[in-house]
């Protein structure tokens, strides 16, 4: 054993989105004991869901708004499953966390030029489900503005080691180390694959933070980047952590429909400014589904579009932006304007063709109000986690809010323990942790089977476990996933790990968990709509689904 008194405390953070970057900066600034932070990115550090977030971050900022209104909007969207204490702390702590982002250099859009140190005069968007304008944004590229500012701070912080192109394979726990399979014990770090070298490396840690994002790539059509393969959820589940509410996969109602475009998200803020959803025949239809019309919560809008597409046989619907001036479209939504124009769509002249696509994972690794899982030393922050904020449906722009609030709370919870005298004597790491055992595995010669299984998982999830479900489809998906499990396990145990094989294994695990959660909830609530149980059942299902 190596005494922890002779070394800095080790923090391992997997993921370089807003949650991972925020946590890394706050851990690195721990004052009473040296802390070495290792921050891991699966691709280039800036790649991930955060950089593609268009809308913004929800926070009570205007004198016309209130904490009570933000909380109420969150609860209404969450369809009765939001945890009241979590909603309360996120909404109340939100403004302070936003101020920290501004201090770190995030340039939110302002209405008029003001003094450099001012936090007043910000432009506020309104999105679906919000009763007030409370979305701080950086034009329509908010995520990129946040990612860029935080990454610059991280790269300038000496005790943060940033490593790119590494993917997590499995967490190291005392249970696995000492063969106590039913008792995971403390998390001791993780095995990571160096994607470029093909070698598996061992990373020991006193605290491990999963900030790996969501699992949108489990579906055939998604607004998520290629990195969103549910790695953190799958690793935590295999390690013994509880997973909750994965039946609630949020489909963004409006993604660009174009034969030569990868799915491109069209922000809800356009509807907040007056854009209206219409059929190809030009008929407004959302007023038939909800009193808020095109500004209804995401689950209702996505389901309505799905129903209209099935009713008409059309491949998409239209987002009519004619109520917004050409000047405002170009000024407030420059990225959307330029991107659509590159595909031959001038949004100042004609409507945008849109379809729903999987967008956000509302469930995930179950954590408490400090981001802590059931495994000591293991935290989960951001989209990978299920905190209780989103309930059955995430309110628009609450995701970036949740990420910064829980990054702060995770560090505030872990730092005192890392800095106490008891840490030196009670929690030494085994030295060294065992290296990855390749056994008799060999290099895989053909990738065709992995590619075929990847496509099959995503297709069957889209067809059978999508926006509208029933037990027949879910059971068929479950049976097919069981067959795929045998095939994927054979690949995993017989061939050396590769990025695509690891992602396939994780996608399959997440797909199985989504189906298990969906079968457990025999009602329709929020993002989970089943034709077998079309009504909400508060008597039997007003609780989280925990696997």
N, C-alpha and C positions, 0 to 999 in steps of 0.2 A: 504494500500500500504506500501511496505517496501522500504525505500530509498536505491537506488543502492550505495550510498556513504558508507553505512554500510556493504557492502559485496563485495567480489571479483567479477569481471566480470565472467559470466558463459558461457563457450563454450561447446557445445555438438557435438561430432563427431561420426557418425555412420559408422563403418567400420575400419578394422585394416590391410588393405593392404598398399602398398607404399604411396598412396595418404593420407589416414587417419593418418598413423604414422608420415609422414612428416609434415602434418599440425599441429598435436598435439604438436610435438616438437617445432615448431616455435611459436605457440600460447603460450606455457608454458614459453617461454623465453622472452615474452613481458616484458619490463623493468619498465615503469613508473606507472603501476597500477597492483595490484595483479590479476592474472587470474587463475581460476580453470577450468581445462579441464577434461571433462568426455569423455572417449574413450570407445566405445561400440563394442563388437564383438558378432556375432550371434552364433559362435561356439567357439572352442579354438582360442585364439588370433592369432596364426600363420596360421590358416586355411583360405583359400581364394585363389583367382586367382593369386595374386602376387607370392606366394611361388611356383607355378607350371610354372611360366614363364621360359622357357628354353633359348630362344635366347639371349636377352640382352637389352641394352638401346642404342638407336641411338643418336649419337652426333658427331659433327665435331671435330676430335681429331688428325688426321694425317695431316702432311704438304702437302700431296698429295690430300687432300680433301678441300672443300670450302663450306661456307654457301650457296652460290648460287646453288651448285650442290645438296646439301641436300634439299633445298627448291624446286628445280625443280623436284627431284625424288618424293617428297611429293605431289606436284601438279599433276604430271602425274598419280600417283596411285589414287589420289582422284577424277579423271575424271571430273575436272572443277568445283567442288563444294567446294574445300578448301577455307577458308577465307584467303586472302593474308596477312592481318595484323596479324592474329593468327599464320600462318605458319612462318612469319618473326620473331615474338617475341619468339616462341618456339625454333626455330633453333638457334637464336642468344643467347638466355639465357641458352640453354642446357649445354654448357661446364661448366658454373659456378655451375649449379645445380649438375652435375656429380662430380665436385670437392668436393662439400659439402658431397655427399654420401661417397666419399673416406675418407674425414675427420671424418665421423661418423663411420668408420670402415668397410665399404664394401670392400671385398677383390676381386677386379676384376683380372682376369687371366693376368699374364704378360708373355712376350716372354722370358725374362731372369730375374734372381734375381737382384733387384736393391735396393737402399737405401730405408728404410722404409717410408721416407717422400716424395719419388719421385712420380710424376704423369706421368712419361714417360715410354716408353717401354711396353705399354699394348698390348695384343693380340687383334686384331680387326677382327671380322667376317664380311662377306658380306652376305646379305639375298636377297630374291626376291624383285625386284624393285629398289634396291640400285645400283648406278653406281660405288660406291667406298666401300672399307672396312671402316665401321664406327660404328660397333656394339661392344661396350664394353660388356664383358661377364665374368661370373665366371664359367668356363668350360661350361657344359650344364645345370647348376642349378643356373642361375643368380638370378631368383626370390627369391629362398630360401636364397641366400647369402644376398640379400637386406633386406628381411623380418627379418632374424635373427639379423642383425646388428642394424636395426632401433628399433626392439622390445626390445633389450637389453638397448638401450638409453632411451626408453619410461619408462621401468620398474625402471630405476635409477633416474627418474625425479620426485621430490616430489609432484608437483602440477598437475600431471596427474593421474587421477583415472581411472584405467583400469577395466572394468567389462565385464565378459564373459558370454555367453549363454543367451543373451537378444536379442530379435528381435523387430524391429520397427513395430507398428501397424498403427499409423497415426500421422501426424504432428499436432501440436496445433497452430492455427492461430487466430488472432484477429477476422477474419471473422467468423470462426466457434464459437468462444467464445461468440461473441456478435450477432450471427445470421445474419451477413452481408454476405450472401452466395456468392454474385457476386463481393465482394471486400475482397480478402483474408487478406489484411493488413499485419501486421508484423508477422513473425513466432516467437512463444514464447517457442518452445521446441517440445517434442514428448511424446506420450504414448508408452511405451515399455513393452513387455511381458517378465517376468522372466521365461525362459523356464523350469527351474528346479522346481520352486515353483508353477508355473501356475498362478501367480498373475500379474496383470497389474499395472505398476508403472508410476508415472508422473514425467517427467524430464523437468524442466523449463530451458530456456537458453536465453541469450542475442543474441548469434550467434549459429546457427545450421548448421553443415556441413554434407552433404550427401556424403559419400565415400564408398557406399555399393556395388560397382562393377556392373557387367553386368547382362544379363538375358539369358545366354546360355541354362539354364535348361528348357526354353520354348520349346526347340526342343528335339526330342527323342534321337538323337545322338549328343553329345557335348564333347568337351575337358574340359569343365568347371567343377569345383567342385560343390558339392551339394548345396553350399551356394548361387550360382548365380541364384537367382529366381526373379530378377528385383524389389526388395523391394523398393529401393530408387526412381526408376522411377515411380512406382505405387503410392507411398505416395505423391510424389511431384505433380503428375497429379491430385490426389484427392484434394490436398490442393489449386489447382488453378494455378500451374506453367505450362508454355508451354513446350511441348515435341516436339522434332524435329528429322527427318531423321531416324526413326526406320525401314524403309524399307531396310536400309543398314545393314543387319546382316552378318557379315563376317564368312565364312566357311573356317576353316583351311584345306588346301588341303590334308595334310598328317598326318593322325592319324592311329595308329597301328590297323590293322584288325586281330583279333584273337578271337575265340569263347569263350574263358574263361577269356579274359582280359576286364577290363573297358577301355574305350577309353583313349589311351595314346598318347600324342602329340609327333610327330617326327619333330624336329625343322627344319626350312628352312635353317639353317646354313649348314646342310648336303648337300643340293643342291648347296649352296654357295661354298662348298669345292669340288664339282664335281659330286655328285650323280645325276643320270638321271632317270626320270620317264619312265616306259615301261609297255606295256600290258602284260598279262599272256603269250602271244605268243612270247614275247621278243622284240617287236617292239617299238622303241622310237616314241612318238607321239606328244610331246609338240611343236616341230618345225613346225607342221602343224597349230598350233593355235596362235603362237606369235614368233616374231624374237628373243626374249630372251630365247626361249625354256623353259627348266625346271626352269629358274630363272625369269620367267614372274611374274607380280603381282599376289597376292593371288586369286583375284576374277576370273582371267582368268584361272589360274591353276585348281582351284576347279571346275569351270564350264567345263573345258576340261576333267577332270577325270570323272565327272558326265556323260558327253556325251559318253565317251569311255565305261564306265560301261553299259550304256543303249544300246550302239551299239553292244557290244560283248556279253552281257548277263552275263558277269563275275560279281562276287561280290566285286572285288577290283582290284587295279592295283599294280604294283611293283615299289619300289624305289631301283634302282640298285646302290650299293655303291662300286662296284668293282674298280672304278677309284681312290678311296681313299685308301691309304696304311693301312694295318691292324694296324700298330703302331699308325697312326694318328687317326684312328677310336676309338681305346681304350683310347688314350691320350686326344683327344679333346671332345669326346662324351661319357664319362664313364658311365653316368646314362642311356643313351639310350642303350649302349652296354650291360650293366648288366641287364636292364629290359627286353630287347628282348631275351637275353640268358635265362632268367628265364622262358620264354615261348617257349623255344626250338628253337629260331632263332639266329644263330650266324651271325651277320651282316658282319663279316669279310669273311664269306664263301658263303652267299647267300643273295638275295635281301629281302627287308622288305615289307610285304603286307600292303598296306595303302588305306584308304578311306577318303573322306572329312567328317568333323563334325563341327557343329556350334562352333565358337571359340570366337568371339568378337562382342560387341554391338557398332557399330560406331555412332549411334544416341543416344539420351537420353534426360536428362533434359537440356533445352536450357539455356545457361549462356553467360555472356559477357566476356570481356578479363580479368576480375578479378574473374571469377568463380561465379559471383552473378546471382541468378535467378531473375525473375520478382517479387518475394516476398521478401520484406525487411527482412534482417536478416537471409535469407536462401541462402546457397551456395552449389554448387555441384562440386565435384572434382574427376577426374579419369574416369573410364569406365562408371559410371552412368551419366556423363555429355556429352552434345553435345557442344563442344567449337568452332567447325569450322575447327579444325586441320585436321581431317581425310577425310572430304568430303564424297564422295560416296564409298570410300574404304581406309582403314587404311594401310599406308606403314608399313611394318614389323618393329617391335621394336620402333615405335614412341609412343606406349602406355605408357611405363614407363617414357619416356621423358615428355609426356604431363602431367602425374600425378605429377611429381616433380615440373615442371614449374608452374602449376596452384595451387598446394598447396602453393607454395611460394607467388604467386600473390594474392591468397585469403587472406592469413594472412596479407600481406602488405596492402591490402585494408581495412580489418576489424579492425586491431589493432588501427589505428589512431582514429577511431570512438569510440572504446571501452575505449580509454585513454583520451578523451577530457572532459573538464568540463561539456559540454552540456549533456554528457552521464548520469551524475548524476541526472539532473533535468528533462530530456525529455523522458527517456526510462526506468522507473521503471517497474519491472515485477509485475503482479497481485499477491497478496499473500493471500491465496495460489491459485495456479491454480486448477481448478476443477478436482476431481478424476475421474477415468474411471467409467462410469455408466454401470453396467452389465444388467440393466433392468430385464427382465424375462428369460434371457438365462440360460440354464442348461448344465450339462456335456454331451458331446457327447458319446453315448454308443458304436457305431461302426465306425471304420475308413474305412470300405470297400468302401463307396461311395466317400470319399475324394480321396482314392487311384485310383479308377476307373476314376474319372473326371480328375485327374492329368495325367494319362496315355492317356486319350482321347485327351486332349489339346495338349500334346507333339506329339502324333501320327499325328493328323490332321495338325499341323503346319509343321511337317516334310514332309508330303505327299502333302500338298496344298500350302504351303508358304515357300518352300525350295529354293534350288539353282536356279531352273528354274520354272517360274510361268506363269499363264495366268489368265484372268479375271474370267473365269468359276470356276477355283479352288479357287480363292480368295473369290468370292461371296459365294461359298459353305462353305468355312471356316467361313465367316462372319455370315452366317445363323446358323451354328451349335454353334458358340460361343455365339450367342444371347440366345439360349436354355440353354446352360451351365451357362450363367450369372444368369438366374432365379434360377437355382438349387443352385449355389454357394451362392447367396445372401440369400437364405432361410437358408442354413447352418450357414452363418455368423451371421445373426440377431437372430437366435434361440439357438445357442450353444455358450458356453464359448470359448474364443479364445485358440487355440493351435498352435504350430509351423506349423504343416502341413496344417491347415486350413488357417492361415495367408498367407503362401506361395502359396497355391492354389488360393486364392483371388488375390494375386499380379501377379502370372503367367497369370491368365485369363485377367487381366487388360492390361498387356504388350502384350499379344497375340492379343487382340482387337486393340491396338494402332498400332502394326506392320501391321495388315491387313488394317487398315484405311490409313496409310501412303502409303502402296503398291498400293492401289486402286487409290490414288490421283496422283501417278506418272505414267502417261501413256507414258512411254518411257523405253528404256533399258539404264542403266548407272551404271557403277561400279558393286556393289554387287547386284543390282536390275536388273534381266534379265527376261523379259516377252516375250513369243512367240507372243503375240498379238501386241506388239509394239517393234520389235526387234532393232530399230535404236535409236541412241541418238538424242535428240531434244533440241538443245541449245536455240532455239527461244522461246520455251514455258516453259522449265523446268530447266533453269540455276539458280535455287534458292533452298533454303531449304524447306522441307516439314514440316510445323508447325501445330501441333494439339493443 
